[in-house]
Amino acid sequence: MANYRMNLMLCAGTGCVSNKSFDLKKALEAELEKQKLGNEIQVVPTGCQGFCAQGPIVLVQPDGIFYQLLTVKDVPHLVEEHFLKGRPVEKFMYRPAKDAAPIPLINEIGFFKNQQLIVLANRGIIDPENIDEYIAREGYKALVNALTMMEPDTIIDEIKQSGLRGRGGAGFPTGLKWEYARRAKGDEKYVICNADEGDPGAFMDRSVVESDPHAVIEGMAIGAYAIGATHGFVYIRDEYPLATQRIKLAIKTAKEYGLLGDNILGTDFCFDIGVNRGAGAFVCGEETSLIGSLEGRLPDPRVRPPYPASSGYNGKPTNINNVETWANIRHIINRKASWFSSIGTETSKGTKVFSLVGKVNNTGLVEVPMGISLKEMVFDIGGGIQGGKKFKAVQMGGPSGGCIPESLLSLPIDYESLKKVGAIVGSGGMIVLDEDNCMVEVARYFLNFTQGESCGKCPPCREGTRHMLNILTNLTEGKGKKGDIELLEEMAMMVKETALCALGNTAPNPILTTIKYFREEYEAHINDKKCPACECKALITYRILEDKCTGCTLCAKNCPVACIAGEVKKVHTIDKNACIKCGMCFTVCKFDAVRKE
């Protein structure tokens, strides 16, 4: 085996792959060979490194130098300057702002240095398709310890003492869930990994599976041993081809190493895992819906009890946890419950992985201790709002989450604190909104998603979400009327309290929180027929400012309906009756002479 003096850790998660990181890998390897460096420097494809907006990313180890936004044409210069002549290239390094000095080292970048990695401990460090690299990082050590040194009840007690709660949304205590499944009577039991995240803007589970698939397998194997299961499923979105490929490969190699299958590690424990692809139904985030899909039925939630722990897949005791929950297990077994429970808050232990997206400078995947404040997330890790705009809110917890306003930026991120203000942790989606976002439109957008994803089984969700969506659509189109706000609140509470499953119970959250914290925007849509954020197209008007218009004619030339009149070097005007509100005049004007109102 070659003894490389340097490793180029190339991000090969979905985000970077879509930006041609595999082409970059070929170019790097070819150029290293050309410069006779192929025996000294190795290119290692890793999973997602987190800083998704800056991809493709190359982390130079052991130096810790971070290169971003690389292209194939950059490769010859990078190889010659840094890897041949020993001069790191500043123009490929991360800059937090346009005129800021480049930051060469990954641990000096604000996005990275404020995180605490447990689930993402192997992020950007290992090749996810090489089981040996996982084993070298204490991989499967926890499984060995569990099978050879611990009893099932001891394992369950350790998970209970850790305070780990399900990371898929509801936050139910994981150890307690396992205990119910273990105590349930049944000659056959199952464990399931829910990798079917469907939240808009969320990619936590996908990235974990792509980056560290063996961590998920190891967690499932330990859980299966603890509850007495012999078979497991990974239920994964069909839109995740790279994650699916890597989890299948990981299962295959784990079997070859005797870590799955019959008599694992020479013990009496037998456990195997199959992979099932979901068809993209958001409702499958609900356990009984997912089980129905696995059984070949429509993914309709069922009335509980009985709970899956006693009657799940094929009527047998079944335990379901999401990707992130399973990936935490090995760390708890290796480092003990007391270590895990020392992180986070009194009732929300450990860390949480979030996808930080939206109107924020640094978007990507982050892992932070429970209890971190929203302000730290948005301004320290996220680097503040794009374009110097004013922060408005965070949509927290996916489409069923709530919108948290600027006045609550100091709020700690944990299960109880978020619930008090009408939001949820959910699976970890975090969408940052700025002054240009209309909160009525935000509520309409997310309700449109959940309404479309409703299975339609129960009337409160099926009919209630449809009627609320109609009202919100009318508001954004200038057709709102007095009493709409009160009717929305009444219907939202009805759906929240009477819907069959969590999709319906939480679907009203965006409505309730936007009304609670941004009521004035609803009132403006109804009373003034205006959108304060100028986002709702039907409520926007465009006007040319006389003191700024130079008569350059650029707006008139680009108007698709020829509704702008005026002579060269004279003030132009817009025929508001003919204007289709496309915004082209606003976009092309170089003198800020077009006002959107």
Helices and strands as residue ranges (DSSP letters): E 6-11, H 14-18, H 21-34, E 41-46, G 52-54, E 58-61, E 65-67, G 72-74, H 75-78, I 79-84, G 90-92, G 106-108, H 110-113, H 131-136, H 141-149, H 152-162, H 174-183, E 190-195, H 204-211, H 213-227, E 231-237, H 241-256, G 264-266, E 272-278, G 282-285, H 287-294, G 313-315, E 318-322, H 323-335, H 337-341, E 351-358, E 364-369, H 374-375, I 376-381, G 386-388, E 391-396, G 398-400, E 402-405, G 406-408, H 415-420, E 429-434, H 439-453, H 459-476, H 484-498, H 502-506, H 509-523, I 524-528, G 537-539, E 542-544, H 554-558, E 564-565, E 573-574, H 584-588, E 594-596
